[in-house]
Amino acid sequence: MRNMIRKQSVRNIIITVLLIAIISFTIIQSQQEKMTDTNAKSVSTKKIEWGIKRSDNHEQPDLGSENRKVLEENNGIALGNSESKTIYLTFDEGYEAGYTTQILKILKENDVKATFFLTAHYINTQEELVKQMIEEGHIIGNHTPKCLMSGNDIKVKC
């Protein structure tokens, strides 16, 4: 009789712990979904024309007030510090003539990082090169209008 009561108590404890775990998981999942919905709603879908106004006096171009505001709000970088002697290498991928493998090799040999602006077509057709860019620590940028790129595995949605 005593053994039966003990087994029933253990079973009740296990059931209680499982119920608490399930309820906790449900609450956490619900909160994460709310946060995701809130974050998605806060992303603007407003189209922004991106461009620069070139300078005639060999100074940095003007980005325009709207572009500067977007960059500041998102901790973005478009122009480096004009006082610093730093070069930023960028490559447009999707319009290149097959030199990316050689470029990546030279960058790696010289321990140099670059930014690669990728079109959706390039991402979808050059998966191994895109993975190599990421693995070697290069920055991946979007060069495709109306497409979203996200995550370390870069999934393209057009």
N, C-alpha and C positions, 0 to 999 in steps of 0.2 A: 504494500500500500504506500509506504513511504517512498519507494523507488518510483512509483507511478506519479506521485505528486511532484517529485523532483524533476522527472522527465517533462511533465506538463509545464512546470515553471520555466525550465530551460527553453521549451518550445515557445512559450509566451514571450520570453525575452528576445528570442531570435525574431519572432514575428514583429515585435515592437520595433526592434532595431531596423529591420527591413522596411517597415512602413515609414519610419523617420527618414531613412535614406531615400526612399522613393519620393516622399513629399519634398525633401530638401532639394533633390535633383530637379523636380518639376518646377519649384520656385526659382532656382538658379537659372534653369533653361528659359523660363518665362522672362526673367529680368534681362538675360542676354538678348533675347529676341526684341524686347522693347528698346534696348540700347542700340541694336542694329537698325531698327526702324527709325529711331531718332537720328542716328548718324546719317542714314540714307536720305532722310528728309532735309537735313541741313546742307546737303551738297547741292550747289546751284547748277542748274542746267542751262543757265544763260550763256549764249554764245559770245565769246570774246575774240575779237580780231587781234591777232598777235602780230606785232611788227615793230620795227624801230625806225627812228628818224636819224639818218646818218649825219655826222658832223663834218663840216668843211675844214675844221682846224685840227684834225688828228686827235680829237678827244673822243671819249666814249659816246656812243649814240644815246639818244633820248628814248626811253622805253614808253613814255607816256604815263600819265597819272593813274589811269585805270590798271595798266599792267603792273606798275610799281605796287599798287594797293594789293592786288591779288598775290604777288610775290611775298610781300611783307606778312600778309595774313596766313600764308602757308609755308613760311620759312623757306621760300624758294630762292634760287640764285639764277640770275640771268647775266649779270656782268660782274666781273671780279673787281677787286680793289685796284683802282687806277694807280695807287702808290706802290703796289706790290709787283714784283717782276715774276708773275705766274702766268703760265700758258695753260689754257683749258683745251684739250683735244676733244673734238666732237666729230662723229661720223654719221652720215645719213645712210641707213641700210634699207635697201629695197630698190635703190637706184644705182647701186654700185656694180662694178664690172667683174666681180669674182675675186677681188683682192683681200677679202676679209680674213681668210686663213693666214695670209702673210702678215697682215696688219696685226692680228692677235699674237702671232709668233714674235714679231719685233717688239710689241708692247711688253710681252712677258719677259723677253730677254733683257729688257732695260728697266724692268720693274716700274712700268708706267701704267697708270689707270686712265681710262677715257670714258666718254659718254657716247653711247650708240643710240641714235634715234631710229626706231624700228617701225616699219609699216606692218600692217596686219598680214599682208601677203608674205613678207619676209619671215615673220614669226611662224607662220603656218607652213612654210616650205623649207626653212633652215633651222629646224629645231635643235640640232646638235651644236651649231655655231652659237645660237642664243644661249643654250645651257653653258657652253664654254665661257661666254662673256660673263655670265652671272657667277660661275665658279671661280673665275679669275679676278672677281671683285670690281668689274666695270659697272658703270651706272647705265641702266636701261631707261630710255625715254620714249615717249609716244610720238610717232610721226604719221599717225593716221587719224584724220578727222572723223568724228562721230563713232569712235571705237573706244572701248574701255579695256585697259590692261591692268591686271592685278596679281598680286601674290608672287612668291618666289618661283613658282612653276609657270608663271605668265600664261594666263588664260585670256584669249582674245574673244571679245564679244562685239560683233558688228551687226 
